[in-house]
Amino acid sequence: MKLLVSPINREEAIIASRGGADIVDVKNPKEGSLGANFPWIIREIKEAVDGRQPISATIGDFNYKPGTASLAAFGAAVAGADYIKVGLYDIQTEAQALELLTKITRAVKDYDSTKKVVASGYSDYKRINSIPPLLLPSIAAEAGADVVMVDTAIKDGKSTFEFMDENELKKFTDLAHEYGLENAIAGSLKFEDLPVLERIGPDIIGVRGMVCGGDRRTAIRQELVEKLVAECQA
């Protein structure tokens, strides 16, 4: 499993990079689960990491605004993100999801076909009345995206595992692979979740709180990143 760590600024990005994260993911928790950070922060982190890891950037927890989302995705790509990640937060239907992802993918790929689009659903989708994650792999594949992800929408300490069990997450992972996509699991994951994550077999796990000592509002700690890297490679 690759490890995606989500810093909020240059200093945390350097810590995540030195700690051995596989992907450095720029986000802004003040604006939600997949809150967007600023273009200059993406550029600063890109320069600080200096090619040691690819850079991911979130563009927001989106409702049905394909034009706004496409422009945000293009901005993240221009700022230097290698992975552009969107949350399908207030997306009610498969048709809405397909149009949103198709337009985002075109905006990114027309600029640079090597960049990857990440479509994120939410394990707690029922709490926010959004599309079920298990519908995403087929939609993302049709839209030309590269990665499907599941995260928690509401950051209240509840884990993805409180909303989707091992079998459901395994089905999500298997569906992604059947459609030729990579997949990622995130959402208040804990060190004790690693054995079940190994059984599920996602390509990527995404963390912040785990490497902040349990509170995502505090700073990332290098020793915890190193511990997680070691356990993922064990």
C-alpha positions in Angstrom: 0.0 0.0 0.0 1.2 3.5 -0.9 0.9 6.1 1.9 -0.7 9.4 1.1 -0.2 12.0 3.8 -2.1 15.3 3.8 -0.1 18.4 5.0 -1.7 21.8 5.1 1.5 23.9 4.6 5.1 23.8 3.4 6.5 22.8 6.8 4.2 19.8 7.2 4.9 18.8 3.6 8.7 18.6 4.3 8.0 16.5 7.4 5.7 14.2 5.4 8.3 13.9 2.7 11.2 13.2 5.0 9.1 10.7 6.9 8.8 8.6 3.7 5.2 9.3 2.5 4.7 8.0 -1.0 2.3 10.9 -2.0 2.2 14.4 -0.5 -1.4 15.6 -0.6 -2.2 19.3 -0.2 -5.5 20.1 1.4 -7.2 22.7 3.6 -9.2 21.1 6.4 -10.8 24.5 7.2 -12.9 24.1 4.0 -14.0 20.5 4.6 -13.0 16.9 4.2 -11.4 17.6 0.8 -11.1 21.3 1.3 -9.0 23.1 -1.4 -5.8 24.9 -0.4 -4.4 27.9 -2.3 -2.5 27.7 -5.6 0.6 29.3 -4.1 0.6 26.7 -1.3 0.6 23.9 -3.9 3.5 25.6 -5.7 5.4 26.1 -2.4 4.9 22.4 -1.5 5.9 21.3 -5.0 9.1 23.2 -4.7 9.9 22.0 -1.2 9.3 18.4 -2.0 11.4 18.9 -5.1 10.4 15.7 -7.0 10.9 13.3 -4.1 7.2 12.4 -4.1 4.3 13.2 -6.4 2.0 16.0 -5.2 -1.7 15.6 -4.8 -4.2 18.4 -4.3 -7.8 18.5 -3.3 -10.1 20.9 -5.0 -13.1 20.7 -2.7 -16.2 18.8 -1.6 -18.2 19.6 -4.6 -21.9 19.9 -5.4 -23.1 19.8 -9.0 -21.1 22.5 -10.6 -19.1 21.0 -13.4 -17.8 24.3 -14.7 -16.6 25.5 -11.3 -15.0 22.1 -10.6 -13.3 22.0 -14.0 -11.8 25.4 -13.5 -10.6 24.5 -10.0 -9.1 21.2 -11.3 -7.3 23.1 -14.1 -5.9 25.5 -11.5 -4.6 22.7 -9.3 -2.9 21.1 -12.3 -1.3 24.3 -13.4 -0.1 24.9 -9.8 1.8 21.7 -10.0 -0.4 18.9 -8.6 0.2 15.4 -10.1 -3.0 14.1 -8.7 -6.1 16.2 -8.7 -8.7 15.1 -6.2 -12.4 16.0 -6.1 -15.0 15.0 -3.5 -18.5 14.2 -4.8 -20.1 15.7 -1.8 -23.6 16.8 -2.9 -23.9 14.7 -6.0 -27.3 13.0 -6.1 -27.3 10.9 -9.3 -25.0 8.8 -11.5 -25.6 11.3 -14.4 -24.4 14.2 -12.3 -21.4 12.3 -11.2 -20.5 11.3 -14.7 -20.8 14.8 -16.1 -18.8 16.3 -13.2 -16.0 13.8 -13.5 -15.9 13.9 -17.3 -15.5 17.7 -17.4 -12.9 17.6 -14.6 -10.9 14.9 -16.4 -11.0 16.9 -19.7 -9.8 20.0 -18.0 -6.9 18.2 -16.5 -6.0 15.9 -19.3 -6.2 18.6 -22.0 -3.5 20.4 -20.0 -1.3 17.4 -19.2 -2.4 13.9 -20.0 0.1 12.4 -17.4 -1.7 14.0 -14.5 -4.2 11.8 -12.6 -7.8 12.6 -11.6 -9.0 11.1 -8.3 -12.8 10.8 -7.7 -13.6 10.6 -4.0 -16.9 9.3 -2.6 -17.8 9.2 1.1 -18.2 6.2 3.4 -20.8 8.2 5.4 -22.7 9.2 2.2 -26.0 8.5 3.9 -25.3 11.3 6.4 -24.9 13.9 3.6 -27.4 12.4 1.1 -24.7 11.7 -1.5 -23.9 9.0 -4.1 -22.9 5.6 -2.7 -19.1 4.9 -3.2 -19.8 1.5 -4.8 -21.3 3.3 -7.8 -18.1 5.3 -8.4 -15.7 2.8 -10.1 -17.8 2.4 -13.2 -18.6 6.1 -13.4 -15.0 7.1 -12.9 -13.8 4.7 -15.5 -16.3 6.0 -18.1 -15.3 9.6 -17.3 -11.6 8.7 -17.8 -10.5 9.3 -14.3 -7.6 7.3 -12.8 -8.3 6.7 -9.1 -11.4 6.2 -6.9 -11.3 6.9 -3.3 -13.5 6.7 -0.2 -13.2 9.1 2.7 -15.4 10.5 5.5 -17.3 13.6 4.7 -17.9 14.7 8.3 -14.7 14.9 10.3 -16.1 14.2 13.8 -13.6 11.4 14.6 -15.8 8.6 13.2 -13.8 6.3 10.9 -14.7 5.0 7.5 -14.9 1.5 9.1 -17.9 2.8 11.1 -19.9 3.3 7.9 -18.5 0.6 5.6 -17.4 -2.8 6.7 -14.5 -4.9 5.5 -16.6 -6.7 2.9 -17.9 -3.4 1.4 -14.5 -1.9 1.2 -13.1 -5.0 -0.3 -15.9 -4.9 -3.0 -15.0 -1.2 -3.6 -11.4 -2.1 -4.1 -12.1 -5.1 -6.3 -14.5 -3.0 -8.5 -11.9 -0.3 -9.0 -9.4 -2.9 -10.1 -11.9 -4.6 -12.4 -12.3 -1.2 -14.2 -8.6 -0.6 -14.4 -8.5 2.0 -11.7 -6.3 2.5 -8.7 -8.1 2.9 -5.4 -7.6 4.6 -2.1 -9.2 4.4 1.4 -9.1 7.2 3.9 -11.2 8.6 6.7 -9.9 8.8 10.3 -7.9 5.6 9.9 -5.9 4.3 12.9 -2.8 2.2 13.3 -5.0 -0.7 14.6 -6.8 -0.6 11.2 -3.7 -1.7 9.3 -4.2 -5.5 9.4 -7.7 -5.2 8.0 -6.5 -2.7 5.4 -3.9 -5.2 4.3 -6.6 -7.8 3.8 -8.7 -5.3 1.8 -5.7 -4.4 -0.4 -6.2 -0.8 -1.5 -3.4 0.7 -3.6 -3.3 3.8 -1.4 -4.3 4.8 2.1 -4.8 8.4 3.0 -4.1 9.8 6.4 -3.7 13.0 8.4 -5.0 12.5 11.9 -3.1 9.2 12.3 0.2 11.0 11.8 -0.8 14.0 13.9 -1.2 11.8 17.0 -4.9 11.4 16.6 -6.0 15.0 16.2 -6.0 16.2 12.6 -6.1 19.8 13.8 -2.5 19.5 15.2 0.7 19.2 13.2 2.1 16.2 11.4 4.8 14.4 13.3 7.7 12.9 11.4 8.2 10.0 13.8 4.6 8.9 13.2 5.0 9.1 9.5 8.1 6.9 9.7 6.3 4.5 12.0 3.4 4.2 9.5 5.7 3.8 6.6 7.5 1.0 8.4 4.3 -0.8 9.3 2.9 -0.5 5.8 6.1 -2.1 4.4 6.3 -4.8 7.0 
